[in-house]
Every structure is written in structure tokens, then in C-alpha cells.
Amino acid sequence: MPAASLIKLLIVLALIDEAQAGRFDLTTDVVLTTSDRVGGSDRFGTAAAGRYQAGPLIGAMLSLSDNTAANALLRAVGMSRCNDVATARGLRATRIRRRFYDWAAQRRGLENETTPRESAAMILQIARETAGSRSGAAIARAAMQSLLEQSDRETIPAALPKGLDIANKTGELPGVRNDVGIIGYRHAGAYVIAVLDRYGDGTRAKAIRTIRDLVQSVDQRLRP
């Protein structure tokens, strides 16, 4: 399935691994170039070319799904490195093949892909990396906090009662709506759900309703 912005979770996993190897941390300066600036970038879309600390870039990439921040971080860690991390972490179908908003690459058949199961695995792996004191754990904790502050609450969070701690990441392309989240993060009875909807010729509104209905059905079975 097209991953859309769910693939940003793979970038985080690659940064965590780079940090564990001593090559990266939240204070690392990341170069942002004019070629990184694309649409769907509420925080860094108009940022001047230059160096920015990794922490704010990661925060924007996850909480606002900022594509410019994602492009800068992807270039810093490398596409091939991200895919090597996917393989090492048992993600057989998850691959990143193009930068964000690179529609020419998409037309050539290059698409970022994942599955519901592997999307769930990625967010769980980030959550599990929060323990400890190494640089990788610091990146994982910052990432999970940003997911808790996710601005797009239209699908999984909107389907559930208010007051739940939900760490989620959405992804969207024309004809595609994805969401993965940990429901009740850091609480007993927490669970993860991932829904990837390729609705094609259907409407976005119907896809949103379908995802919400499915999430509500699952929650009634899993949460006391």
C-alpha cells in the first residue's frame, strides 16, 4: 500500500539507529536546502536554507507532518540507510523510494510503501526504544511526544472517547488515507491499530467514515 506520511516513522527508526551508533542526536545540525522546501510544510515550508537542529525538525515532521523537515532529515540519514534499517528491523515490505512531494518520481513508479502490520510494528518499535539513556532513546522519546501532539486527529482519535492518550501518525495522498496509532499510550491495556485505505474512486469523506467505524469496532472489543 502507498505509505504516504507513515513512511516518516521509518526515518525516525533510521535516526534512532544512527544515534545508537554515535552519529546523530537531537542537537545535530541538519542542512536544509531550497530543494527540500515543498508543500504540506506548515513550519519549515518557508524556512531559509541553512542548518537546523534535528530536534525541531523531527517534531515538525511528526506532529505537523511537515514535508520540508522530512526531506531534510531523509537527506541527512540517506534513503538507502532507511531501507537497510527496515530490513534489519524485519520490515520486509516497507521501503522509501522517493522524497516527499516528488511527483515526477511517483509518475515513474517510485512509491513509498508499507503494510498495516508493518506500520504498527514501526510505531511500536519507536515506543520500545524510549527506555534507557542513550541518544537513540532520547530521539524515540521526542518522537513519541510529537506523535501524542499530532495535529491531524481526523481519523483514529476522532473515533474514540476524549481523554485517551493517543500517539498517532497519519498519511494522505490523492485516493489514500492512512492512520496508525497507539491507543492509551503508557497506560495499561494500550493497543496499536493501523488502517490503510486506498479508496481510489470513492470519496475522502467516505474513507474517513470507514476508518472511524472500523476503529470504533476494534476499540469496543479491545478496551475495557
C-alpha positions as MATLAB code, in Angstrom:
seq = 'MPAASLIKLLIVLALIDEAQAGRFDLTTDVVLTTSDRVGGSDRFGTAAAGRYQAGPLIGAMLSLSDNTAANALLRAVGMSRCNDVATARGLRATRIRRRFYDWAAQRRGLENETTPRESAAMILQIARETAGSRSGAAIARAAMQSLLEQSDRETIPAALPKGLDIANKTGELPGVRNDVGIIGYRHAGAYVIAVLDRYGDGTRAKAIRTIRDLVQSVDQRLRP';
ca = [
       0.000    0.000    0.000;
       1.195    3.588   -0.544;
       2.639    4.680    2.798;
       2.222    8.435    2.320;
       3.496   10.111    5.503;
       3.539    6.875    7.502;
       6.987    6.375    5.950;
       8.221    9.158    8.252;
       8.195    6.544   11.015;
      10.919    4.689    9.124;
      13.015    7.863    9.003;
      12.712    8.083   12.790;
      13.834    4.456   13.201;
      16.855    5.154   10.989;
      17.738    8.230   13.061;
      17.431    6.173   16.252;
      19.856    3.609   14.849;
      22.244    6.370   13.765;
      22.093    7.793   17.278;
      22.814    4.399   18.836;
      25.921    4.266   16.630;
      27.016    7.668   17.935;
      26.478    9.518   14.679;
      23.355   11.541   15.479;
      21.395   13.165   18.303;
      18.692   15.767   18.857;
      21.232   18.595   18.713;
      22.813   17.500   15.425;
      22.759   20.251   12.812;
      20.838   19.175    9.707;
      21.251   21.063    6.449;
      18.002   22.283    4.907;
      18.295   23.304    1.259;
      15.953   25.171   -1.042;
      15.270   21.877   -2.851;
      13.906   20.445    0.405;
      11.137   23.054    0.558;
       7.849   21.620   -0.662;
       4.133   21.915    0.049;
       2.497   20.453    3.114;
       5.051   22.136    5.356;
       3.401   24.331    7.958;
       6.579   25.050    9.928;
       9.578   24.780    7.606;
       7.994   25.394    4.214;
       9.258   28.984    4.121;
      12.388   28.437    6.199;
      15.617   29.879    4.887;
      18.211   27.440    3.633;
      20.663   26.688    6.399;
      21.350   24.463    9.381;
      18.672   23.478   11.874;
      18.861   21.251   14.927;
      17.409   17.795   14.448;
      15.004   18.014   17.397;
      12.687   20.703   15.963;
      12.819   19.066   12.532;
      11.729   15.706   13.984;
       8.993   17.404   15.969;
       7.618   19.185   12.909;
       7.896   16.077   10.733;
       5.727   14.078   13.141;
       3.348   16.497   14.865;
       2.627   18.599   11.749;
       3.700   16.071    9.104;
       5.992   18.796    7.749;
       7.337   17.531    4.417;
      10.208   20.016    4.180;
      11.534   18.866    7.559;
      11.114   15.259    6.402;
      13.073   15.906    3.203;
      15.949   17.456    5.146;
      16.067   14.567    7.627;
      15.779   11.991    4.851;
      18.720   13.511    3.039;
      20.715   13.612    6.281;
      20.254    9.913    7.007;
      20.003    8.665    3.429;
      17.338    6.712    1.598;
      19.447    3.560    1.337;
      20.208    3.691    5.055;
      16.491    3.910    5.835;
      15.837    0.830    3.721;
      18.720   -1.045    5.348;
      17.189   -0.259    8.741;
      13.818   -1.534    7.515;
      15.403   -4.837    6.527;
      17.337   -5.128    9.781;
      14.180   -4.499   11.797;
      12.186   -7.151    9.986;
      10.140   -4.779    7.820;
      10.017   -6.758    4.586;
       7.530   -4.599    2.662;
       8.293   -1.117    3.993;
      10.505    0.858    1.629;
      11.188    4.516    0.887;
      11.866    5.217   -2.780;
      11.256    8.929   -3.267;
      11.366   12.257   -1.465;
       8.204   13.964   -0.276;
       6.213   15.802   -2.942;
       8.433   14.330   -5.679;
       5.543   13.741   -8.057;
       7.849   13.162  -11.033;
       9.388   10.193   -9.217;
       5.910    8.943   -8.344;
       4.896    9.085  -12.018;
       7.975    6.968  -12.801;
       6.557    4.318  -10.484;
       8.625    5.135   -7.403;
       6.366    4.976   -4.360;
       6.948    4.743   -0.622;
       5.187    1.619    0.616;
       4.264   -0.213    3.788;
       1.578   -2.522    5.183;
      -0.809   -2.137    8.138;
       1.142   -4.740   10.125;
       4.486   -3.102    9.433;
       3.110    0.376   10.161;
       2.036   -0.934   13.557;
       5.453   -2.518   14.016;
       7.218    0.774   13.289;
       5.311    2.825   15.852;
       5.715    0.045   18.447;
       9.454   -0.152   17.794;
       9.793    3.590   18.324;
       7.824    3.328   21.584;
      10.029    0.466   22.792;
      13.196    2.469   22.068;
      12.192    5.150   24.602;
      13.697    3.200   27.515;
      17.266    3.910   28.536;
      19.583    6.883   28.495;
      21.356    6.642   25.150;
      20.918    9.142   22.327;
      18.588    6.808   20.471;
      16.222    6.701   23.437;
      16.154   10.500   23.541;
      15.134   10.622   19.874;
      12.464    7.973   20.468;
      11.038    9.896   23.428;
      10.935   13.115   21.418;
       9.253   11.261   18.568;
       6.579    9.729   20.788;
       5.848   13.102   22.380;
       5.423   14.592   18.912;
       3.051   11.780   17.945;
       0.989   12.497   21.048;
       0.800   16.106   19.817;
      -0.160   15.084   16.262;
      -2.252   17.852   14.733;
      -4.223   15.580   12.395;
      -6.808   13.907   14.656;
      -9.397   13.322   11.940;
      -9.460    9.531   11.860;
      -8.281    7.354   14.776;
      -8.531    9.980   17.566;
     -11.858   11.316   16.273;
     -13.369    7.834   16.546;
     -12.529    7.389   20.227;
     -13.584    8.963   23.539;
     -11.800   12.141   24.570;
      -9.159   11.891   27.267;
      -7.290    8.910   25.838;
      -3.558    9.325   25.231;
      -3.266    8.556   21.521;
       0.069    8.682   19.729;
      -0.739    8.540   16.039;
       0.682    9.261   12.606;
      -1.443    9.876    9.568;
      -0.615    9.706    5.896;
      -2.519   11.038    2.928;
      -2.268   11.100   -0.859;
      -4.964   11.518   -3.506;
      -7.137    8.422   -3.053;
      -5.226    7.290    0.047;
      -5.894    7.820    3.745;
      -3.754    6.092    6.386;
      -3.518    6.259   10.161;
      -1.610    4.259   12.757;
      -1.710    4.879   16.479;
      -1.121    3.551   19.957;
      -4.329    3.898   21.950;
      -3.846    4.555   25.655;
      -0.106    5.090   25.259;
       1.771    4.466   28.531;
      -1.371    3.044   30.166;
      -2.481   -0.483   30.994;
      -4.494   -2.040   28.187;
      -2.826    0.019   25.464;
      -3.052   -1.360   21.945;
      -1.964   -0.392   18.454;
      -4.174   -0.104   15.384;
      -3.237    0.661   11.780;
      -5.697    1.326    8.970;
      -4.572    1.965    5.401;
      -7.382    2.864    3.000;
      -6.788    3.095   -0.744;
     -10.206    4.395   -1.657;
      -9.469    5.178   -5.297;
     -12.612    6.443   -6.997;
     -14.509    6.753   -3.712;
     -14.718    9.927   -1.703;
     -12.392   11.098    1.012;
     -15.353   11.670    3.344;
     -16.446    8.053    2.950;
     -12.903    6.845    3.639;
     -12.816    8.905    6.841;
     -16.131    7.417    7.970;
     -14.987    3.895    7.130;
     -11.817    4.257    9.177;
     -13.668    5.732   12.136;
     -16.268    2.956   12.092;
     -13.582    0.283   11.989;
     -11.600    1.898   14.813;
     -14.711    2.131   16.982;
     -15.488   -1.528   16.354;
     -11.978   -2.605   17.309;
     -11.948   -0.381   20.396;
     -15.179   -1.902   21.682;
     -13.515   -5.322   21.548;
     -10.128   -4.418   22.982;
     -10.516   -1.632   25.513;
     -12.272   -2.319   28.864;
];
